[in-house]
Amino acid sequence: MADKKFIYEEAVAELESIVNSLNNGNVSLDDSIKLYSRGVELASLCNDKISEVEKKISMIDRDTLEEIPFEDKGE
């Protein structure tokens, strides 16, 4: 993903594919380790993107004079 622009939906689709491959159990140990590493990388990128979007949502709320940071108050 470093070579091209990060697209969240593509990263999630690749992550889902990795999870399915690992759950299927038809990959070698070496391939499983590679897939797992890639999955961790994708999960981190997706988490960073979600955090970035949450900050933007908070800024938009402040622009409307309602200072409501993005966080789930129910948890």
MMTF fields as JSON, N, C-alpha, C and O atoms, coordinates in Angstrom:
{
  "mmtfVersion": "1.0.0",
  "mmtfProducer": "UNKNOWN",
  "numBonds": 299,
  "numAtoms": 300,
  "numGroups": 75,
  "numChains": 1,
  "numModels": 1,
  "chainsPerModel": [1],
  "groupsPerChain": [75],
  "chainIdList": ["A"],
  "bondAtomList": [4, 2, 8, 6, 12, 10, 16, 14, 20, 18, 24, 22, 28, 26, 32, 30, 36, 34, 40, 38, 44, 42, 48, 46, 52, 50, 56, 54, 60, 58, 64, 62, 68, 66, 72, 70, 76, 74, 80, 78, 84, 82, 88, 86, 92, 90, 96, 94, 100, 98, 104, 102, 108, 106, 112, 110, 116, 114, 120, 118, 124, 122, 128, 126, 132, 130, 136, 134, 140, 138, 144, 142, 148, 146, 152, 150, 156, 154, 160, 158, 164, 162, 168, 166, 172, 170, 176, 174, 180, 178, 184, 182, 188, 186, 192, 190, 196, 194, 200, 198, 204, 202, 208, 206, 212, 210, 216, 214, 220, 218, 224, 222, 228, 226, 232, 230, 236, 234, 240, 238, 244, 242, 248, 246, 252, 250, 256, 254, 260, 258, 264, 262, 268, 266, 272, 270, 276, 274, 280, 278, 284, 282, 288, 286, 292, 290, 296, 294],
  "bondOrderList": [1, 1, 1, 1, 1, 1, 1, 1, 1, 1, 1, 1, 1, 1, 1, 1, 1, 1, 1, 1, 1, 1, 1, 1, 1, 1, 1, 1, 1, 1, 1, 1, 1, 1, 1, 1, 1, 1, 1, 1, 1, 1, 1, 1, 1, 1, 1, 1, 1, 1, 1, 1, 1, 1, 1, 1, 1, 1, 1, 1, 1, 1, 1, 1, 1, 1, 1, 1, 1, 1, 1, 1, 1, 1],
  "groupList": [{"groupName": "MET", "atomNameList": ["N", "CA", "C", "O"], "elementList": ["N", "C", "C", "O"], "formalChargeList": [0, 0, 0, 0], "bondAtomList": [1, 0, 2, 1, 3, 2], "bondOrderList": [1, 1, 2], "singleLetterCode": "M", "chemCompType": "L-PEPTIDE LINKING"}, {"groupName": "ALA", "atomNameList": ["N", "CA", "C", "O"], "elementList": ["N", "C", "C", "O"], "formalChargeList": [0, 0, 0, 0], "bondAtomList": [1, 0, 2, 1, 3, 2], "bondOrderList": [1, 1, 2], "singleLetterCode": "A", "chemCompType": "L-PEPTIDE LINKING"}, {"groupName": "ASP", "atomNameList": ["N", "CA", "C", "O"], "elementList": ["N", "C", "C", "O"], "formalChargeList": [0, 0, 0, 0], "bondAtomList": [1, 0, 2, 1, 3, 2], "bondOrderList": [1, 1, 2], "singleLetterCode": "D", "chemCompType": "L-PEPTIDE LINKING"}, {"groupName": "LYS", "atomNameList": ["N", "CA", "C", "O"], "elementList": ["N", "C", "C", "O"], "formalChargeList": [0, 0, 0, 0], "bondAtomList": [1, 0, 2, 1, 3, 2], "bondOrderList": [1, 1, 2], "singleLetterCode": "K", "chemCompType": "L-PEPTIDE LINKING"}, {"groupName": "PHE", "atomNameList": ["N", "CA", "C", "O"], "elementList": ["N", "C", "C", "O"], "formalChargeList": [0, 0, 0, 0], "bondAtomList": [1, 0, 2, 1, 3, 2], "bondOrderList": [1, 1, 2], "singleLetterCode": "F", "chemCompType": "L-PEPTIDE LINKING"}, {"groupName": "ILE", "atomNameList": ["N", "CA", "C", "O"], "elementList": ["N", "C", "C", "O"], "formalChargeList": [0, 0, 0, 0], "bondAtomList": [1, 0, 2, 1, 3, 2], "bondOrderList": [1, 1, 2], "singleLetterCode": "I", "chemCompType": "L-PEPTIDE LINKING"}, {"groupName": "TYR", "atomNameList": ["N", "CA", "C", "O"], "elementList": ["N", "C", "C", "O"], "formalChargeList": [0, 0, 0, 0], "bondAtomList": [1, 0, 2, 1, 3, 2], "bondOrderList": [1, 1, 2], "singleLetterCode": "Y", "chemCompType": "L-PEPTIDE LINKING"}, {"groupName": "GLU", "atomNameList": ["N", "CA", "C", "O"], "elementList": ["N", "C", "C", "O"], "formalChargeList": [0, 0, 0, 0], "bondAtomList": [1, 0, 2, 1, 3, 2], "bondOrderList": [1, 1, 2], "singleLetterCode": "E", "chemCompType": "L-PEPTIDE LINKING"}, {"groupName": "VAL", "atomNameList": ["N", "CA", "C", "O"], "elementList": ["N", "C", "C", "O"], "formalChargeList": [0, 0, 0, 0], "bondAtomList": [1, 0, 2, 1, 3, 2], "bondOrderList": [1, 1, 2], "singleLetterCode": "V", "chemCompType": "L-PEPTIDE LINKING"}, {"groupName": "LEU", "atomNameList": ["N", "CA", "C", "O"], "elementList": ["N", "C", "C", "O"], "formalChargeList": [0, 0, 0, 0], "bondAtomList": [1, 0, 2, 1, 3, 2], "bondOrderList": [1, 1, 2], "singleLetterCode": "L", "chemCompType": "L-PEPTIDE LINKING"}, {"groupName": "SER", "atomNameList": ["N", "CA", "C", "O"], "elementList": ["N", "C", "C", "O"], "formalChargeList": [0, 0, 0, 0], "bondAtomList": [1, 0, 2, 1, 3, 2], "bondOrderList": [1, 1, 2], "singleLetterCode": "S", "chemCompType": "L-PEPTIDE LINKING"}, {"groupName": "ASN", "atomNameList": ["N", "CA", "C", "O"], "elementList": ["N", "C", "C", "O"], "formalChargeList": [0, 0, 0, 0], "bondAtomList": [1, 0, 2, 1, 3, 2], "bondOrderList": [1, 1, 2], "singleLetterCode": "N", "chemCompType": "L-PEPTIDE LINKING"}, {"groupName": "GLY", "atomNameList": ["N", "CA", "C", "O"], "elementList": ["N", "C", "C", "O"], "formalChargeList": [0, 0, 0, 0], "bondAtomList": [1, 0, 2, 1, 3, 2], "bondOrderList": [1, 1, 2], "singleLetterCode": "G", "chemCompType": "PEPTIDE LINKING"}, {"groupName": "ARG", "atomNameList": ["N", "CA", "C", "O"], "elementList": ["N", "C", "C", "O"], "formalChargeList": [0, 0, 0, 0], "bondAtomList": [1, 0, 2, 1, 3, 2], "bondOrderList": [1, 1, 2], "singleLetterCode": "R", "chemCompType": "L-PEPTIDE LINKING"}, {"groupName": "CYS", "atomNameList": ["N", "CA", "C", "O"], "elementList": ["N", "C", "C", "O"], "formalChargeList": [0, 0, 0, 0], "bondAtomList": [1, 0, 2, 1, 3, 2], "bondOrderList": [1, 1, 2], "singleLetterCode": "C", "chemCompType": "L-PEPTIDE LINKING"}, {"groupName": "THR", "atomNameList": ["N", "CA", "C", "O"], "elementList": ["N", "C", "C", "O"], "formalChargeList": [0, 0, 0, 0], "bondAtomList": [1, 0, 2, 1, 3, 2], "bondOrderList": [1, 1, 2], "singleLetterCode": "T", "chemCompType": "L-PEPTIDE LINKING"}, {"groupName": "PRO", "atomNameList": ["N", "CA", "C", "O"], "elementList": ["N", "C", "C", "O"], "formalChargeList": [0, 0, 0, 0], "bondAtomList": [1, 0, 2, 1, 3, 2], "bondOrderList": [1, 1, 2], "singleLetterCode": "P", "chemCompType": "L-PEPTIDE LINKING"}],
  "groupTypeList": [0, 1, 2, 3, 3, 4, 5, 6, 7, 7, 1, 8, 1, 7, 9, 7, 10, 5, 8, 11, 10, 9, 11, 11, 12, 11, 8, 10, 9, 2, 2, 10, 5, 3, 9, 6, 10, 13, 12, 8, 7, 9, 1, 10, 9, 14, 11, 2, 3, 5, 10, 7, 8, 7, 3, 3, 5, 10, 0, 5, 2, 13, 2, 15, 9, 7, 7, 5, 16, 4, 7, 2, 3, 12, 7],
  "groupIdList": [1, 2, 3, 4, 5, 6, 7, 8, 9, 10, 11, 12, 13, 14, 15, 16, 17, 18, 19, 20, 21, 22, 23, 24, 25, 26, 27, 28, 29, 30, 31, 32, 33, 34, 35, 36, 37, 38, 39, 40, 41, 42, 43, 44, 45, 46, 47, 48, 49, 50, 51, 52, 53, 54, 55, 56, 57, 58, 59, 60, 61, 62, 63, 64, 65, 66, 67, 68, 69, 70, 71, 72, 73, 74, 75],
  "secStructList": [7, 6, 6, 1, 7, 7, 7, 2, 2, 2, 2, 2, 2, 2, 2, 2, 2, 2, 2, 2, 2, 2, 2, 2, 6, 7, 1, 7, 2, 2, 2, 2, 2, 2, 2, 2, 2, 2, 2, 2, 2, 2, 2, 2, 2, 2, 2, 2, 2, 2, 2, 2, 2, 2, 2, 2, 2, 2, 2, 2, 2, 2, 2, 6, 6, 7, 7, 7, 7, 1, 7, 7, 6, 6, 7],
  "xCoordList": [0.808, 0.0, 0.852, 0.346, 2.123, 2.982, 3.197, 3.481, 3.065, 3.325, 2.151, 2.349, 0.956, -0.19, -0.989, -0.778, -1.902, -2.726, -3.556, -4.149, -3.587, -4.343, -5.837, -6.33, -6.542, -7.998, -8.563, -8.342, -9.289, -9.798, -10.575, -10.326, -11.503, -12.347, -11.536, -11.848, -10.502, -9.637, -8.841, -8.638, -8.401, -7.647, -8.53, -8.086, -9.774, -10.7, -10.987, -11.039, -11.171, -11.425, -10.232, -10.409, -9.028, -7.833, -7.721, -7.368, -8.022, -7.972, -8.981, -8.67, -10.178, -11.185, -10.705, -10.931, -10.052, -9.514, -8.437, -8.381, -7.598, -6.549, -7.162, -6.736, -8.16, -8.827, -9.44, -9.322, -10.095, -10.696, -9.639, -9.843, -8.52, -7.439, -6.88, -6.636, -6.686, -6.144, -7.154, -6.774, -8.426, -9.462, -9.636, -9.968, -9.415, -9.562, -8.548, -8.837, -7.367, -6.349, -5.606, -4.877, -5.759, -5.109, -3.858, -3.479, -3.209, -1.974, -0.847, -1.066, 0.35, 1.511, 1.801, 1.269, 2.637, 3.018, 3.702, 3.395, 4.63, 5.329, 4.357, 4.448, 3.431, 2.436, 1.505, 1.099, 1.173, 0.323, 0.988, 0.333, 2.27, 3.009, 3.025, 2.839, 3.249, 3.239, 1.857, 1.737, 0.822, -0.544, -0.88, -1.487, -0.479, -0.734, -0.051, -0.656, 1.198, 1.933, 1.252, 1.119, 0.825, 0.121, -1.202, -1.59, -1.881, -3.138, -2.948, -3.75, -1.891, -1.591, -1.306, -1.764, -0.549, -0.242, -1.529, -1.727, -2.39, -3.643, -4.548, -5.161, -4.635, -5.469, -4.976, -5.779, -3.673, -3.101, -3.416, -3.79, -3.266, -3.583, -5.059, -5.4, -5.924, -7.357, -7.691, -8.488, -7.084, -7.306, -6.845, -7.527, -5.694, -5.195, -6.167, -6.42, -6.707, -7.648, -8.924, -9.45, -9.421, -10.621, -10.368, -11.221, -9.212, -8.869, -8.819, -9.288, -8.253, -8.174, -9.571, -9.832, -10.458, -11.823, -12.564, -13.318, -12.36, -13.002, -12.6, -13.433, -11.332, -10.864, -11.53, -11.897, -11.692, -12.361, -13.811, -14.328, -14.47, -15.861, -15.955, -16.864, -15.023, -15.0, -14.828, -15.487, -13.946, -13.727, -14.973, -15.308, -15.654, -16.881, -17.906, -18.583, -18.035, -18.975, -18.618, -19.509, -17.353, -16.935, -17.239, -17.549, -17.153, -17.466, -18.947, -19.316, -19.777, -21.205, -21.538, -22.705, -20.508, -20.621, -21.068, -21.426, -21.05, -21.346, -20.069, -19.637, -19.483, -18.219, -18.527, -18.675, -18.62, -18.931, -17.851, -17.926, -16.84, -15.795, -16.383, -17.325, -15.806, -16.286, -15.824, -14.636, -16.76, -16.499, -17.839, -18.849, -17.841, -19.062, -19.27, -18.57, -20.208, -20.471, -21.172, -21.215, -21.719, -22.463, -21.59, -22.091, -20.298, -19.433, -18.683, -17.909],
  "yCoordList": [-1.197, 0.0, 1.262, 2.347, 1.137, 2.309, 2.87, 4.057, 2.023, 2.441, 3.197, 3.955, 3.009, 3.688, 4.366, 4.117, 5.222, 5.947, 4.963, 4.027, 5.191, 4.325, 4.548, 5.671, 3.472, 3.521, 2.559, 1.35, 3.128, 2.382, 1.136, 0.042, 1.304, 0.181, -0.957, -2.129, -0.614, -1.646, -2.367, -3.579, -1.612, -2.209, -3.168, -4.251, -2.773, -3.64, -4.905, -6.001, -4.758, -5.928, -6.884, -8.1, -6.337, -7.186, -7.856, -9.031, -7.104, -7.669, -8.81, -9.841, -8.625, -9.698, -10.93, -12.058, -10.718, -11.828, -12.58, -13.809, -11.837, -12.446, -13.278, -14.407, -12.72, -13.444, -14.731, -15.781, -14.654, -15.852, -16.905, -18.094, -16.468, -17.403, -18.079, -19.286, -17.298, -17.864, -18.793, -19.834, -18.43, -19.288, -20.576, -21.615, -20.514, -21.673, -22.759, -23.951, -22.334, -23.288, -23.963, -24.924, -23.502, -24.132, -23.396, -23.486, -22.668, -21.965, -22.509, -22.953, -22.466, -22.964, -22.068, -20.964, -22.551, -21.776, -20.484, -19.419, -20.57, -19.361, -18.352, -17.156, -18.831, -17.933, -17.364, -16.204, -18.181, -17.709, -16.555, -15.573, -16.678, -15.615, -14.344, -13.247, -14.491, -13.33, -12.678, -11.455, -13.502, -12.973, -12.281, -11.21, -12.903, -12.307, -10.945, -9.982, -10.869, -9.599, -8.534, -7.386, -8.915, -7.974, -7.542, -6.377, -8.482, -8.164, -7.167, -6.247, -7.344, -6.402, -5.014, -4.005, -4.976, -3.698, -3.015, -1.821, -3.778, -3.217, -2.751, -1.687, -3.54, -3.156, -1.845, -0.996, -1.685, -0.451, 0.738, 1.806, 0.556, 1.627, 2.013, 3.195, 1.015, 1.289, 2.027, 2.965, 1.601, 2.264, 3.714, 4.6, 3.961, 5.331, 6.176, 7.334, 5.601, 6.322, 6.653, 7.759, 5.705, 5.95, 7.067, 7.933, 7.052, 8.112, 9.472, 10.468, 9.51, 10.75, 11.275, 12.473, 10.383, 10.773, 11.254, 12.224, 10.591, 11.023, 12.447, 13.235, 12.779, 14.141, 15.139, 16.234, 14.773, 15.657, 15.87, 16.983, 14.817, 14.937, 15.904, 16.732, 15.807, 16.72, 18.156, 19.056, 18.385, 19.734, 20.271, 21.444, 19.438, 19.865, 20.286, 21.297, 19.539, 19.886, 21.23, 22.026, 21.49, 22.772, 23.915, 25.024, 23.657, 24.684, 25.062, 26.163, 24.17, 24.47, 24.997, 25.055, 25.379, 25.947, 24.94, 25.315, 23.683, 22.635, 21.844, 21.075, 22.043, 21.355, 19.979, 19.798, 19.018, 17.64, 16.749, 16.364, 16.41, 15.512, 14.144, 13.703, 13.483, 12.157, 11.139, 10.833, 10.625, 9.527, 8.934, 9.635, 7.674, 6.982, 7.115, 6.469, 7.931, 8.164, 6.975, 6.883, 6.065, 4.932, 3.832, 2.944, 3.861, 2.761, 3.128, 2.321],
  "zCoordList": [0.0, 0.0, 0.0, -0.285, 0.312, 0.341, -1.057, -1.214, -2.072, -3.441, -4.065, -5.015, -3.561, -4.145, -3.044, -1.857, -3.454, -2.508, -1.683, -2.22, -0.387, 0.516, 0.315, 0.417, 0.032, -0.102, 0.946, 0.892, 1.889, 3.034, 2.611, 3.117, 1.694, 1.286, 0.671, 0.88, -0.082, -0.664, 0.424, 0.36, 1.411, 2.517, 3.313, 3.694, 3.562, 4.293, 3.483, 4.041, 2.189, 1.337, 1.359, 1.437, 1.29, 1.344, 2.709, 2.804, 3.76, 5.107, 5.259, 5.855, 4.723, 4.762, 4.002, 4.439, 2.878, 2.099, 2.885, 2.859, 3.57, 4.389, 5.508, 5.752, 6.186, 7.273, 6.749, 7.38, 5.598, 5.011, 4.673, 4.917, 4.116, 3.773, 5.023, 5.033, 6.061, 7.302, 7.971, 8.507, 7.944, 8.527, 7.743, 8.314, 6.45, 5.577, 5.932, 5.833, 6.344, 6.764, 5.637, 5.883, 4.417, 3.268, 2.817, 1.65, 3.722, 3.385, 4.25, 5.377, 3.706, 4.435, 5.638, 5.746, 6.526, 7.701, 7.289, 7.824, 6.339, 5.878, 5.279, 5.555, 4.462, 3.873, 4.939, 4.866, 5.92, 7.02, 7.763, 8.111, 8.001, 8.695, 7.854, 8.38, 6.548, 5.655, 5.631, 5.711, 5.521, 5.504, 6.821, 6.834, 7.928, 9.24, 9.355, 9.825, 8.927, 8.98, 8.133, 8.556, 6.949, 6.074, 6.71, 6.626, 7.339, 8.014, 9.139, 9.302, 9.916, 11.005, 10.431, 10.966, 9.344, 8.686, 8.203, 8.426, 7.545, 7.039, 8.17, 8.079, 9.233, 10.378, 10.987, 11.375, 11.069, 11.607, 10.699, 11.183, 9.385, 8.428, 8.506, 8.479, 8.602, 8.7, 9.991, 9.989, 11.084, 12.364, 12.316, 12.831, 11.702, 11.554, 10.732, 11.063, 9.667, 8.811, 9.577, 9.458, 10.359, 11.155, 12.168, 12.36, 12.81, 13.764, 13.079, 13.629, 11.884, 11.106, 10.778, 10.89, 10.377, 10.033, 11.279, 11.21, 12.412, 13.654, 14.011, 14.458, 13.818, 14.099, 13.166, 13.591, 11.894, 10.939, 11.334, 11.227, 11.79, 12.227, 13.397, 13.446, 14.341, 15.476, 15.012, 15.532, 14.036, 13.531, 12.846, 13.005, 12.095, 11.43, 12.466, 12.283, 13.542, 14.6, 15.226, 15.523, 15.427, 15.995, 15.044, 15.48, 13.764, 12.778, 12.806, 12.398, 13.278, 13.394, 14.782, 15.171, 15.522, 16.874, 17.917, 19.034, 17.564, 18.533, 18.757, 17.898, 19.909, 20.172, 20.739, 21.947, 19.831, 20.202, 19.632, 18.466, 20.429, 19.902, 19.621, 20.279, 18.626, 18.238, 19.262, 19.358, 20.016, 20.93, 21.318, 21.373, 21.58, 21.939, 23.435, 24.215, 23.844, 25.257, 25.902, 27.128, 25.104, 25.632, 26.187, 26.876, 25.908, 26.355, 27.591, 28.106]
}
